[in-house]
């Protein structure tokens, strides 16, 4: 048996990581400016992270949600404090797609309505409901096609109101920053207007912070730049630095009922230990301050690069839209300069480095980027 061949793979096999670097099976070092899809938040093989997981693994890795697990309460309390949402509740699952599935389900339970409104170029996951709210027909199977999800353009509040005033919608779901769509930003004013429209029509506002959250933008959640408070916030990628976990932060407007949501593996002991380690490192190493300073430095340096059409993003979630297709440039960065980057479409390079990235790594990246663009 072989793996099901659904991923185009580079001929690189990382076997070890340290901080912002990866090492392949031949000992070659790579600078990680992609973080495995924004997953690596506190760096590869952080000593505290390794110790926390190892200690928990030696005691108990898993038992079901039919018993008490004090690690879940510790994680909920710590996340509430660090994120600024101590009055919310936390439902734990295994991935971002699951977090979005449960958020939409909860909104439907809470309102008694079945439609969700999403936005052009949105990406919310690959499970059934999440992929139906994803604006990419190539990954939506006929089974997933539904009239229960509709799309409107990002930042078009008039189009939103046309839909919401029909009274058919349980939720609006929007990314804090669209990642797969190309680092596209909802305007702060638009988010404020969106919050007001959801209030007016009794619709649940879901903020998908799976890629843009956990400090990636310079605030804990990207929507916090706008000053709004959603009804549900979903999170996953940076939450446990690579250990599978997802979560939904749920406002007090929702009443929990036994059995309405559930999961086998979500919130297991090992996942909670990994997530707690991340939050502990966030606080002890002032990760949010580092994101703000390194993000400002990176954006400033990128202004000097030739061939750039537009720079987008906040903090360490950056999109470089090139004037020409970026495939050759990205290959040069990887194979000649040993730097991982991400992509969004044909023209946008996504930069999502570990949030502990420093001036040295920014300098290394910028030197390589200048050299690579000069020879295109």
N, C-alpha and C positions, 0 to 999 in steps of 0.2 A: 504494500500500500504506500502511496505517496500523498503529500499534502495536496489538497484541492487547489488548482492553479488559478487563483483569483487575484494575486498580487504581482505586479511587475516588479522584479527584484534587481537591485544593483548587485554587482559581484563584490560585495563587501560583507564580512561577517564580524561584527564587534563581539568580543568575548569578555571584555573587562571595561569598567568605567571608573573615573576618578574626577570629581568636581565637574568641570565643563568639558572634559575630554573623554573620548572613547579610544579603545585599543583593539585592533583586529587580531585575528588568529595568527598573523605574522609579526605582531608586535608594532605595527604601524599606528601612529597616534593621529587622531582626528579631532578637530575642534567641533563641538556640538552646538550649532546655532539653530537647531530645530527642536531639541528636547523630546524627540519621539512623539511628535504631534502635540507639543505643549504640555506633555505629561511630567517631565523632569523639572520639578520646582526648586528643590534644595540641593541639587547636584547629585551626580552618580556616586553611590557607595559612601554617602555621608556617614561618618563614624557613629553619630548618635542614632541615626535612622537604622543602621545595621544592628547596633546594640539593642535597640528597642524591639525590633522584630525577632532577633535571635533569642532574647530573653523570653518573649511571649511564646515563641515556637517551642521552647524547651518545657513550657508549662502546659499550654493548651492552645491548639491552633483553631479548633472549631467545635462548637456545639450549636444546637438549633435555637431559634427564636422562641421556643416554648419555655425557656428558662431565663432566669435573671442573668444579665451581662452588664456589670457595672462599667465596663469600658465604653459601652454605648452612651451611657449617661455622662461619663467624663468627656467624651468627644463632643456630644451635643452642647454641654456647658462651655467647653473651651472654644468651640467654633462660634457659638453665639457671642461670646465676649470679644473674640478677635475680629469677627466680621462686622460687629455692630448690630446684630440681630438677636439679642438675648431673649426677647419676648416671643420669638418664633419657636416652632418645634421642628425636629429633624427626623425624616424617614430615610433609612439607609438601604441601599441596593448595591448593584455590582458594576454599573456602567452609566454613562451619560444618556444613552438611548433609553435605558430602563427608568432613569430619573425623569426624563421627559414623558415617557408613557404614563408613569404614575401621576405626574403633575397634571396632565390633560385629563386623566381619569378622575382625579380628585376634583378638578374644576367642573367636570360634568356631573359628578355626584352632588356637588355643592349648589349648582344652579338648576339642575334638572334639564339642561339643554345639551345638544350633541355636537354642534359645530365649533370648529376652531379656526381662527384667522391667523395666517402666517404671512411671511414677506418674501418678495422676489429674491432669489439667490440664497434663501435660507438653507441651513443644514442642521437637522435636529437628531440624526441617528438613523439606524438601519432596521430597527424592529418595526412592527407593523404600523402602529400609530405614529411613531416618530418619523418614519420614512414617508408616510403620507403627508406630513407637514414639511417635508424637505423638497425644495424646488429643483429637482434634478430627475427628469423622466427616465434617464438611463438606469437608475437604481431602484425604480418603483415598479415592482412586478404587478401584473394584472390583478392579483389577489389584493394588493394594497391600495388600488385606486378606489377612492371614495368621494362622495359628494359632501362629506362631513368636514372637509378642509378646503378653504379658499385662500387665495393669495392676493395681496395688493403690493404696490411698489413701496420700497423703504422710504421713509421720511415724507410720505404723502398722507397727511392727517385727514384731508377731505375724503380720500378713498376709504380710509378706515371708518369714518363716520357713516358713509353710505352703507357699509356692511353692518355695522353694529346696531344701527337704528332699526334694522329689520327685527331685532329681538330674538334671533335664532342662535346666537353665539354664546358658548359657555366660557371661551377663553381667547385671548390674544397671546401668542407665543412669539418672542423676539429675542435674538441674541444680543448680549451686551455690546459686542462687536462681531460682525459676521466674519468668521475665520475662513472656512472653505470657500465662501463667496468672494474672497479677495481682500480681506481686512477692510470691510466697508462699515462705516460708522453711522449709527443712528444719531441724529443731532440731539443735543441735550434738550433743546426746546421741543423737539418732536416727542421725546420720551415724556416730558412734562405734560404735553398735550394728550399723549396716549393714555397716561395715567388718569387724566381728567375725563377722557371719553369712556374709559372702562368704568370709572365711578358713576358716570352719568347713566350708562346703560346696564349697570349691574353685571359687568363681565369681568372675569378673573384675569389679571395680568400676570403672565408667566415670563420671567426673565431667565433665559437659557444662558447661564454663565459657565458652561462646561469648558469652553476654551478660554474665554475672556476673563474668567474669575480666578480666585485664589491668588490675588496679587499681580496678575499678569499685566494689568493696565496701569499699575501704580497706586490704585486703591484696591481694597480687598475684592470688591466686585465692580465691574466697569460701569454699571448703571449708577453707582454712587456718585459719579462725576455730575450727574444731572440733578441729584438731590431727591429723587423719587423713592418710594417704597413699594415694591411689587407685592403681589399676594402669595406667589410661590417663586422660589429661586432654585434652579437646578445646577448641580455642580458634579464634577467627576475628575477630569484629567489631571490637574495638579494636586489633587486632594491627598494622595498617598504616595506621590513620587514614583509611581510605576506599579504599585500594588493595586489590583482591581478593586475599585470602590466607586460608588456614586451616591448622591443624596439629593433630597428635596427639602429645602427650608420652607416651612409652611406657616403662614400667618395665623393669628388666633381666631380669625373669622371662620376657620374650618374646625368642625368638631370631629374628633377621632371616634370611629366605631369599630369594634373588634371584627376583623375579617375583611374590611373594605380594601386594604392593601396588604401585600404579603410577599415574602421572598424566602428562599431556602438559605442562600449563602450571604445575603446582604447583612452587613453589620457584624460579621463574624469576628472572633477575638483577634485574629492576626491582622485583618484589615483595619480594625479600630486602633490597634497598636501602631501600625504604620501611619495612619492619619494623625494620631496624637503626636507622633514624632515630628511630623511636618510642621504642625502648629507650634510645637515647642521650639523648633529651629527658627521658624518665622519670628518669634519673639526674641529669642536669645541673640540672633544674628541680624536683627533689624532689616529683614528682607524687603519690606515695603519701601523703606528709605533707599535701599540699594536699587530697586527697580526704578524709582523716580529719577535718581541721579544718572544711572547707566542708560536709561531710556532717553533722557535729555541729551546725553553725550552722543549716543548712537544716531539719533535724528539729526543732530547738528553736523556730524561727520558725513552722513549720507547726502546732505545737501550739495556736497562737492563732487559727487560721482557723476561721470558722464553717461549719457544714454538713458537717464531716468526721466520718465514722463510725469510720475506723481508719487509722492510718499504719503502713506496713510498709517494711522494707528496711534496707540498710546502706550507709554511705558515700554515693555519688552514684548509687545505684540505689534509687529511692524510689517507693512506690506510695501514692497518696492515694485511699482509698475514700470516696466521697461518699455521703451519706444519700439523695440523689436522683440520677437519671441525669445524667452529667457532660457530655453532648454540647453543651448550650448553653454551659456554662462554658468548655469547651475552645474553642469557636468564638469566644467573647468574648475569650479570651486571644490567639487568633491574629489576628482581624480588627480588634479594637478596640485591643488592647495590643501587637500585633506580637510575640507570643511563641509559639514552637513548643513543644508538649508532645506526649506520646504517650498511648495509650489501651490498656486491657486490659478487654475486655468493655464493659458499659454504664455501670458505676459507678466504674471505677478510672482515674485519671490517672497515667501513668507519667512520672517525671522522670529523664532520663538525659543531663544536660548534659555538655559536654566536661569532661575531668578537670582542666583548667586554670582552671575557673570561679573567680571571685574574689568578695570581699565585695560589690563594687559590683553585680555581676550578680545575686547572691542578693538584694540589696536591691531591685533593679529588679523581679525576679520577685515578691517578696513584696508589694510595693506594688501591683502589677497584680492579684495574686491576691485581695488584700483588697477592692479596688475591684470586681472582677468578681463575687465572692461576695456582696457587699452588695446587688447589684442583681438577684439571681436570685429 
